[in-house]
Amino acid sequence: MSAKYIFVTGGVVSSLGKGLAAASIGCLLESRGLKVNLMKFDPYLNVDPGTMSPFQHGEVFVTDDGAETDLDLGHYERFTHAKLSRDNNWTTGRIYEQIIAKERRGDYLGKTVQVIPHVTNEIKAAMKKVAQEVDVAIVEIGGTVGDIESLPFIEAIRQMRQELGREHTLFVHVTLVPFIAAAQELKTKPTQHSVKELLSVGIQPDILLCRTDRFLAKEIKSKIALFCNVGEEAVITAKDVASIYEVPLVFAREGVDTLAMKYLHLEAGERKLADWEEIVRRVYNPKDEVSIGIVGKYVEYEDSYKSLKEALVHGALAHNLKLNVNWVEAEGLETPDATYETQLEEYDGILVPGGFGKRGIAGMLNGIRYAREHKVPYFGICLGMQTACIEFARNVCGLEEANSSEFDPATPHRVIYKLRELRGVEELGGTMRLGAWPCKLEPGTLAQKIYGKSEISERHRHRYEFNREYEGTLTAGGLRISGSTPDGTYVEIIELPDHPHFIGCQFHPEFKSKPLEPHPLFKSFIGAAYERALQRRTQRDAAEVEMFHRPEKVGRR
């Protein structure tokens, strides 16, 4: 049986949550036993987001095959079991790159290369590739309907409806129904105009997901249905929720999956959402809380660390805890004395995430030193592992000028240096160690205990590595290398045995964490942080009791 297609578009404004909507629909269909795959088209001219600023694009999500993709693919993987690759994210730039390469080879046999049919054919071919061996392919079109750059993708999905028919294609449009406080009314006009924009390019939406801060009354749904030419049952309240993991349950209550199956003539079992219901129950009913300080360089824009934040949430949910995350600007810790310590005292655990460039490094080193010396649970990821090695080399092993050649090419102690096979390559694109690489764990280490096995596979995105010429010096000082590639070339994990929980990894474990399957490293880190929180609470309580029972000293005048 050929796959069915669900096309997700967005209107009115950007950031309405098309990616979460697509992921949640996939989650619901999976819960009924259907096999799904998801993909996203991004309408910008960059070939991929790999060289884009985090402030422009947010996180770059990396797949097993090393593709640098849009952060929405992270939502797809967290909400479903779809195995994503570079085939699941296409940009305008990549589509045109393929077409131009074909034209230069002469594949078009001298024909004039045009948007229709050549560009739209390339887009349709990409869709069909991810629809093999699945029941439903969910395709998200980035941008907002009406944007000129999105038109080729909109035209391509219009053609898919023409080619495959209504029983095999479903159009889901995410739109906005704002509440105007001054008038105390929900306004449907933005949705009407958005649907009109879609109709102007030949697409009649089948389901409307109406983003709003309150449930839509029946009369509002009736009005939208009338003016947008959809059934009233197909006007869905996509209400704002406190946790993104509640979105599938909201959609389930609104019957989104039932509608999709009805329109696509699909048969499947009953929903099985008990695990998701348990996750949401924990979100709203935690037994306690834990506080984590993230010392980074893009903290003013949280989308830069989207998967990281979610992985920490997963780790907290595994312990039934509320996560309090505080984003600490690394440059704010670059004080010459120890005054930075007062900024870190409140946290139960400290994490330094990935990043590029030298900005904020001094602050990260101060944060790591504080965690090491005060026995605060520490977790370093990618750059966070590299800076942990630099801090240890400087302050424990006496290599005061130890550094990474990324930050100081002239450093006499290159504890971290550029990947061996990439020396002399200065272009930014395509020069990194990307995707899934195997790692062998040393027996008896914290890393091996956390994973519960001796070999793992994790995703990478970095240009610099630990310099094994300094391995002897650092291990003599107490650092332990607990994970390496099977051939011994690359150091993957370091830890401090004399610390309650101090671990750094060169890879990005956040890319593989899911709410129902929290990553072991995040689960362990949050567990250690919570143990410290309990210890500190016990110490504070004991101090208060001692103060209460201490006899007052009466001085003589």
PyMOL commands that set and color helices and strands:
alter all, ss='L'
color gray80, all
select helices_A, chain A and resi 18-31+49-51+54-57+72-79+86-88+92-105+115-130+148-164+166-168+189-200+218-228+232-234+244-254+256-264+274-284+302-318+330-333+338-344+361-373+383-395+420-422+446-451+468-476+509-512+520-549
alter helices_A, ss='H'
color red, helices_A
select strands_A, chain A and resi 4-10+36-42+61-62+68-69+89-91+136-141+169-176+179-180+185-186+207-212+235-239+288-296+321-329+349-352+378-381+402-404+413-418+433-441+455-462+464-466+480-484+491-495+502-505
alter strands_A, ss='S'
color yellow, strands_A
deselect
rebuild
show_as cartoon
